């Protein structure tokens, strides 16, 4: 079990990973957009972002809620 400071660091790292990995793909897709490769990359980056949000974001939110209930 992580203490609160360690959990915040891990959660922040996960959020940075989600943002950086999704934003990089979306930016590259935007630069290639008139082409088919840009459309495919846009779709793939969107799916990647949603998958990250559903897996990492969901578990982080659940843990944050659990910790906020225990600290009240």
N, CA, C and O atoms as a Tinker XYZ file with bonds, in Angstrom:
   288  protein
     1  N      0.848000   -1.176000    0.000000    73     2
     2  CA     0.000000    0.000000    0.000000    64     1     3
     3  C      0.891000    1.235000    0.000000    63     2     4     5
     4  O      1.823000    1.342000    0.796000    81     3
     5  N      0.598000    2.150000   -0.886000    73     3     6
     6  CA     1.366000    3.392000   -0.974000    64     5     7
     7  C      0.814000    4.430000   -0.008000    63     6     8     9
     8  O     -0.391000    4.489000    0.239000    81     7
     9  N      1.708000    5.243000    0.532000    73     7    10
    10  CA     1.218000    6.372000    1.321000    64     9    11
    11  C      0.685000    7.432000    0.355000    63    10    12    13
    12  O      0.832000    7.293000   -0.860000    81    11
    13  N      0.077000    8.475000    0.880000    73    11    14
    14  CA    -0.586000    9.467000    0.030000    64    13    15
    15  C      0.375000   10.173000   -0.919000    63    14    16    17
    16  O      0.040000   10.389000   -2.083000    81    15
    17  N      1.551000   10.532000   -0.445000    73    15    18
    18  CA     2.512000   11.232000   -1.305000    64    17    19
    19  C      2.977000   10.330000   -2.449000    63    18    20    21
    20  O      3.080000   10.780000   -3.590000    81    19
    21  N      3.252000    9.080000   -2.152000    73    19    22
    22  CA     3.690000    8.147000   -3.191000    64    21    23
    23  C      2.566000    7.889000   -4.192000    63    22    24    25
    24  O      2.806000    7.811000   -5.397000    81    23
    25  N      1.348000    7.757000   -3.692000    73    23    26
    26  CA     0.218000    7.557000   -4.601000    64    25    27
    27  C      0.044000    8.754000   -5.531000    63    26    28    29
    28  O     -0.209000    8.582000   -6.723000    81    27
    29  N      0.178000    9.962000   -4.994000    73    27    30
    30  CA     0.041000   11.158000   -5.830000    64    29    31
    31  C      1.113000   11.193000   -6.918000    63    30    32    33
    32  O      0.832000   11.591000   -8.049000    81    31
    33  N      2.338000   10.780000   -6.587000    73    31    34
    34  CA     3.407000   10.744000   -7.592000    64    33    35
    35  C      3.098000    9.717000   -8.684000    63    34    36    37
    36  O      3.272000    9.996000   -9.871000    81    35
    37  N      2.644000    8.542000   -8.284000    73    35    38
    38  CA     2.306000    7.504000   -9.262000    64    37    39
    39  C      1.127000    7.948000  -10.125000    63    38    40    41
    40  O      1.142000    7.765000  -11.342000    81    39
    41  N      0.111000    8.528000   -9.498000    73    39    42
    42  CA    -1.060000    8.991000  -10.245000    64    41    43
    43  C     -0.669000   10.082000  -11.234000    63    42    44    45
    44  O     -1.139000   10.086000  -12.372000    81    43
    45  N      0.177000   10.995000  -10.812000    73    43    46
    46  CA     0.631000   12.070000  -11.699000    64    45    47
    47  C      1.416000   11.488000  -12.872000    63    46    48    49
    48  O      1.259000   11.940000  -14.006000    81    47
    49  N      2.253000   10.499000  -12.612000    73    47    50
    50  CA     2.996000    9.846000  -13.685000    64    49    51
    51  C      2.075000    9.172000  -14.692000    63    50    52    53
    52  O      2.321000    9.230000  -15.896000    81    51
    53  N      1.025000    8.538000  -14.209000    73    51    54
    54  CA     0.050000    7.904000  -15.106000    64    53    55
    55  C     -0.671000    8.945000  -15.951000    63    54    56    57
    56  O     -0.893000    8.740000  -17.144000    81    55
    57  N     -1.034000   10.060000  -15.332000    73    55    58
    58  CA    -1.716000   11.121000  -16.075000    64    57    59
    59  C     -0.808000   11.724000  -17.142000    63    58    60    61
    60  O     -1.255000   12.005000  -18.254000    81    59
    61  N      0.454000   11.921000  -16.809000    73    59    62
    62  CA     1.408000   12.455000  -17.786000    64    61    63
    63  C      1.585000   11.467000  -18.935000    63    62    64    65
    64  O      1.640000   11.875000  -20.095000    81    63
    65  N      1.674000   10.180000  -18.630000    73    63    66
    66  CA     1.793000    9.157000  -19.672000    64    65    67
    67  C      0.581000    9.184000  -20.597000    63    66    68    69
    68  O      0.729000    9.157000  -21.819000    81    67
    69  N     -0.620000    9.237000  -20.015000    73    67    70
    70  CA    -1.827000    9.253000  -20.844000    64    69    71
    71  C     -1.844000   10.471000  -21.760000    63    70    72    73
    72  O     -2.141000   10.354000  -22.949000    81    71
    73  N     -1.528000   11.627000  -21.212000    73    71    74
    74  CA    -1.548000   12.859000  -22.000000    64    73    75
    75  C     -0.466000   12.853000  -23.074000    63    74    76    77
    76  O     -0.740000   13.156000  -24.235000    81    75
    77  N      0.754000   12.512000  -22.695000    73    75    78
    78  CA     1.870000   12.571000  -23.645000    64    77    79
    79  C      1.711000   11.553000  -24.775000    63    78    80    81
    80  O      1.958000   11.874000  -25.938000    81    79
    81  N      1.304000   10.341000  -24.441000    73    79    82
    82  CA     1.200000    9.322000  -25.486000    64    81    83
    83  C      0.037000    9.604000  -26.431000    63    82    84    85
    84  O      0.142000    9.337000  -27.629000    81    83
    85  N     -1.052000   10.131000  -25.923000    73    83    86
    86  CA    -2.197000   10.426000  -26.782000    64    85    87
    87  C     -1.970000   11.705000  -27.580000    63    86    88    89
    88  O     -2.252000   11.747000  -28.778000    81    87
    89  N     -1.464000   12.740000  -26.930000    73    87    90
    90  CA    -1.273000   14.024000  -27.609000    64    89    91
    91  C     -0.249000   13.925000  -28.736000    63    90    92    93
    92  O     -0.415000   14.566000  -29.774000    81    91
    93  N      0.791000   13.146000  -28.551000    73    91    94
    94  CA     1.805000   13.006000  -29.600000    64    93    95
    95  C      1.200000   12.386000  -30.859000    63    94    96    97
    96  O      1.457000   12.848000  -31.971000    81    95
    97  N      0.408000   11.353000  -30.680000    73    95    98
    98  CA    -0.238000   10.726000  -31.835000    64    97    99
    99  C     -1.235000   11.642000  -32.513000    63    98   100   101
   100  O     -1.316000   11.682000  -33.741000    81    99
   101  N     -2.000000   12.385000  -31.711000    73    99   102
   102  CA    -2.978000   13.309000  -32.291000    64   101   103
   103  C     -2.298000   14.453000  -33.035000    63   102   104   105
   104  O     -2.772000   14.881000  -34.088000    81   103
   105  N     -1.198000   14.944000  -32.496000    73   103   106
   106  CA    -0.462000   16.015000  -33.171000    64   105   107
   107  C      0.114000   15.531000  -34.498000    63   106   108   109
   108  O      0.030000   16.229000  -35.509000    81   107
   109  N      0.693000   14.348000  -34.491000    73   107   110
   110  CA     1.227000   13.793000  -35.732000    64   109   111
   111  C      0.106000   13.547000  -36.736000    63   110   112   113
   112  O      0.275000   13.804000  -37.928000    81   111
   113  N     -1.033000   13.051000  -36.266000    73   111   114
   114  CA    -2.171000   12.823000  -37.158000    64   113   115
   115  C     -2.657000   14.132000  -37.761000    63   114   116   117
   116  O     -3.003000   14.183000  -38.941000    81   115
   117  N     -2.683000   15.190000  -36.960000    73   115   118
   118  CA    -3.128000   16.493000  -37.454000    64   117   119
   119  C     -2.212000   16.985000  -38.574000    63   118   120   121
   120  O     -2.674000   17.590000  -39.541000    81   119
   121  N     -0.914000   16.725000  -38.438000    73   119   122
   122  CA     0.030000   17.166000  -39.465000    64   121   123
   123  C     -0.118000   16.349000  -40.755000    63   122   124   125
   124  O      0.180000   16.852000  -41.838000    81   123
   125  N     -0.570000   15.111000  -40.649000    73   123   126
   126  CA    -0.717000   14.239000  -41.820000    64   125   127
   127  C     -2.160000   14.140000  -42.310000    63   126   128   129
   128  O     -2.453000   13.342000  -43.200000    81   127
   129  N     -3.061000   14.937000  -41.746000    73   127   130
   130  CA    -4.490000   14.705000  -41.912000    64   129   131
   131  C     -5.030000   14.593000  -43.330000    63   130   132   133
   132  O     -5.902000   13.749000  -43.535000    81   131
   133  N     -4.616000   15.331000  -44.297000    73   131   134
   134  CA    -5.257000   15.120000  -45.603000    64   133   135
   135  C     -5.024000   13.719000  -46.170000    63   134   136   137
   136  O     -5.759000   13.281000  -47.055000    81   135
   137  N     -4.028000   13.029000  -45.675000    73   135   138
   138  CA    -3.713000   11.708000  -46.231000    64   137   139
   139  C     -4.444000   10.604000  -45.467000    63   138   140   141
   140  O     -4.981000   10.821000  -44.381000    81   139
   141  N     -4.447000    9.434000  -46.059000    73   139   142
   142  CA    -5.055000    8.263000  -45.427000    64   141   143
   143  C     -4.289000    7.896000  -44.157000    63   142   144   145
   144  O     -4.887000    7.481000  -43.164000    81   143
   145  N     -2.970000    8.049000  -44.189000    73   143   146
   146  CA    -2.158000    7.742000  -43.003000    64   145   147
   147  C     -2.556000    8.632000  -41.833000    63   146   148   149
   148  O     -2.583000    8.175000  -40.690000    81   147
   149  N     -2.862000    9.890000  -42.104000    73   147   150
   150  CA    -3.304000   10.800000  -41.051000    64   149   151
   151  C     -4.622000   10.370000  -40.448000    63   150   152   153
   152  O     -4.800000   10.439000  -39.232000    81   151
   153  N     -5.551000    9.925000  -41.283000    73   151   154
   154  CA    -6.847000    9.457000  -40.787000    64   153   155
   155  C     -6.700000    8.196000  -39.940000    63   154   156   157
   156  O     -7.336000    8.055000  -38.895000    81   155
   157  N     -5.857000    7.291000  -40.406000    73   155   158
   158  CA    -5.628000    6.056000  -39.648000    64   157   159
   159  C     -4.964000    6.373000  -38.315000    63   158   160   161
   160  O     -5.340000    5.816000  -37.284000    81   159
   161  N     -3.985000    7.258000  -38.330000    73   159   162
   162  CA    -3.301000    7.645000  -37.096000    64   161   163
   163  C     -4.240000    8.383000  -36.151000    63   162   164   165
   164  O     -4.159000    8.204000  -34.936000    81   163
   165  N     -5.123000    9.204000  -36.691000    73   163   166
   166  CA    -6.115000    9.896000  -35.868000    64   165   167
   167  C     -7.034000    8.893000  -35.184000    63   166   168   169
   168  O     -7.308000    9.017000  -33.990000    81   167
   169  N     -7.505000    7.917000  -35.918000    73   167   170
   170  CA    -8.363000    6.885000  -35.346000    64   169   171
   171  C     -7.612000    6.063000  -34.303000    63   170   172   173
   172  O     -8.138000    5.796000  -33.222000    81   171
   173  N     -6.387000    5.664000  -34.625000    73   171   174
   174  CA    -5.595000    4.859000  -33.689000    64   173   175
   175  C     -5.269000    5.637000  -32.416000    63   174   176   177
   176  O     -5.327000    5.078000  -31.321000    81   175
   177  N     -4.932000    6.908000  -32.546000    73   175   178
   178  CA    -4.623000    7.725000  -31.365000    64   177   179
   179  C     -5.854000    7.932000  -30.501000    63   178   180   181
   180  O     -5.761000    7.939000  -29.274000    81   179
   181  N     -7.001000    8.099000  -31.131000    73   179   182
   182  CA    -8.241000    8.258000  -30.371000    64   181   183
   183  C     -8.578000    6.992000  -29.601000    63   182   184   185
   184  O     -8.958000    7.051000  -28.432000    81   183
   185  N     -8.439000    5.859000  -30.253000    73   183   186
   186  CA    -8.704000    4.580000  -29.578000    64   185   187
   187  C     -7.697000    4.364000  -28.453000    63   186   188   189
   188  O     -8.069000    3.913000  -27.370000    81   187
   189  N     -6.429000    4.681000  -28.697000    73   187   190
   190  CA    -5.393000    4.556000  -27.666000    64   189   191
   191  C     -5.731000    5.422000  -26.456000    63   190   192   193
   192  O     -5.618000    4.970000  -25.316000    81   191
   193  N     -6.142000    6.656000  -26.697000    73   191   194
   194  CA    -6.501000    7.556000  -25.607000    64   193   195
   195  C     -7.689000    7.050000  -24.808000    63   194   196   197
   196  O     -7.689000    7.121000  -23.579000    81   195
   197  N     -8.703000    6.540000  -25.500000    73   195   198
   198  CA    -9.874000    6.002000  -24.794000    64   197   199
   199  C     -9.510000    4.757000  -23.992000    63   198   200   201
   200  O     -9.985000    4.577000  -22.870000    81   199
   201  N     -8.670000    3.901000  -24.566000    73   199   202
   202  CA    -8.253000    2.694000  -23.846000    64   201   203
   203  C     -7.454000    3.062000  -22.596000    63   202   204   205
   204  O     -7.649000    2.464000  -21.538000    81   203
   205  N     -6.560000    4.038000  -22.713000    73   203   206
   206  CA    -5.804000    4.506000  -21.544000    64   205   207
   207  C     -6.728000    5.071000  -20.485000    63   206   208   209
   208  O     -6.584000    4.779000  -19.298000    81   207
   209  N     -7.670000    5.875000  -20.918000    73   207   210
   210  CA    -8.600000    6.486000  -19.976000    64   209   211
   211  C     -9.427000    5.430000  -19.262000    63   210   212   213
   212  O     -9.650000    5.525000  -18.056000    81   211
   213  N     -9.880000    4.430000  -19.995000    73   211   214
   214  CA   -10.706000    3.397000  -19.377000    64   213   215
   215  C     -9.914000    2.483000  -18.454000    63   214   216   217
   216  O    -10.444000    2.019000  -17.444000    81   215
   217  N     -8.660000    2.216000  -18.783000    73   215   218
   218  CA    -7.881000    1.314000  -17.929000    64   217   219
   219  C     -7.197000    2.063000  -16.791000    63   218   220   221
   220  O     -7.475000    1.805000  -15.620000    81   219
   221  N     -6.315000    2.978000  -17.131000    73   219   222
   222  CA    -5.577000    3.706000  -16.091000    64   221   223
   223  C     -6.457000    4.706000  -15.353000    63   222   224   225
   224  O     -6.454000    4.757000  -14.123000    81   223
   225  N     -7.202000    5.492000  -16.101000    73   223   226
   226  CA    -8.024000    6.528000  -15.486000    64   225   227
   227  C     -9.090000    5.979000  -14.562000    63   226   228   229
   228  O     -9.369000    6.550000  -13.508000    81   227
   229  N     -9.676000    4.880000  -14.959000    73   227   230
   230  CA   -10.726000    4.269000  -14.135000    64   229   231
   231  C    -10.175000    3.776000  -12.802000    63   230   232   233
   232  O    -10.774000    4.011000  -11.753000    81   231
   233  N     -9.043000    3.099000  -12.844000    73   231   234
   234  CA    -8.461000    2.588000  -11.597000    64   233   235
   235  C     -7.936000    3.724000  -10.721000    63   234   236   237
   236  O     -8.033000    3.650000   -9.496000    81   235
   237  N     -7.383000    4.771000  -11.329000    73   235   238
   238  CA    -6.929000    5.921000  -10.539000    64   237   239
   239  C     -8.101000    6.620000   -9.867000    63   238   240   241
   240  O     -8.013000    6.999000   -8.699000    81   239
   241  N     -9.190000    6.792000  -10.592000    73   239   242
   242  CA   -10.368000    7.441000  -10.006000    64   241   243
   243  C    -10.930000    6.628000   -8.854000    63   242   244   245
   244  O    -11.304000    7.184000   -7.821000    81   243
   245  N    -10.992000    5.327000   -9.025000    73   243   246
   246  CA   -11.512000    4.471000   -7.960000    64   245   247
   247  C    -10.635000    4.563000   -6.713000    63   246   248   249
   248  O    -11.144000    4.632000   -5.595000    81   247
   249  N     -9.323000    4.563000   -6.908000    73   247   250
   250  CA    -8.414000    4.657000   -5.757000    64   249   251
   251  C     -8.500000    6.032000   -5.098000    63   250   252   253
   252  O     -8.443000    6.138000   -3.873000    81   251
   253  N     -8.637000    7.076000   -5.898000    73   251   254
   254  CA    -8.799000    8.421000   -5.314000    64   253   255
   255  C    -10.076000    8.509000   -4.486000    63   254   256   257
   256  O    -10.077000    9.067000   -3.390000    81   255
   257  N    -11.161000    7.955000   -5.016000    73   255   258
   258  CA   -12.419000    7.954000   -4.252000    64   257   259
   259  C    -12.265000    7.163000   -2.965000    63   258   260   261
   260  O    -12.728000    7.594000   -1.908000    81   259
   261  N    -11.614000    6.003000   -3.049000    73   259   262
   262  CA   -11.423000    5.177000   -1.861000    64   261   263
   263  C    -10.603000    5.917000   -0.812000    63   262   264   265
   264  O    -10.916000    5.867000    0.377000    81   263
   265  N     -9.560000    6.600000   -1.253000    73   263   266
   266  CA    -8.719000    7.337000   -0.309000    64   265   267
   267  C     -9.448000    8.539000    0.281000    63   266   268   269
   268  O     -9.249000    8.867000    1.451000    81   267
   269  N    -10.287000    9.197000   -0.509000    73   267   270
   270  CA   -11.004000   10.361000    0.026000    64   269   271
   271  C    -12.050000    9.940000    1.050000    63   270   272   273
   272  O    -12.319000   10.692000    1.987000    81   271
   273  N    -12.641000    8.777000    0.902000    73   271   274
   274  CA   -13.617000    8.281000    1.879000    64   273   275
   275  C    -12.916000    7.943000    3.187000    63   274   276   277
   276  O    -13.455000    8.203000    4.263000    81   275
   277  N    -11.719000    7.367000    3.105000    73   275   278
   278  CA   -10.993000    6.969000    4.317000    64   277   279
   279  C    -10.395000    8.149000    5.067000    63   278   280   281
   280  O    -10.107000    8.033000    6.258000    81   279
   281  N    -10.199000    9.283000    4.398000    73   279   282
   282  CA    -9.594000   10.428000    5.081000    64   281   283
   283  C    -10.625000   11.343000    5.720000    63   282   284   285
   284  O    -10.266000   12.228000    6.496000    81   283
   285  N    -11.877000   11.149000    5.415000    73   283   286
   286  CA   -12.920000   12.006000    6.003000    64   285   287
   287  C    -13.236000   11.614000    7.402000    63   286   288
   288  O    -14.090000   12.232000    8.038000    81   287
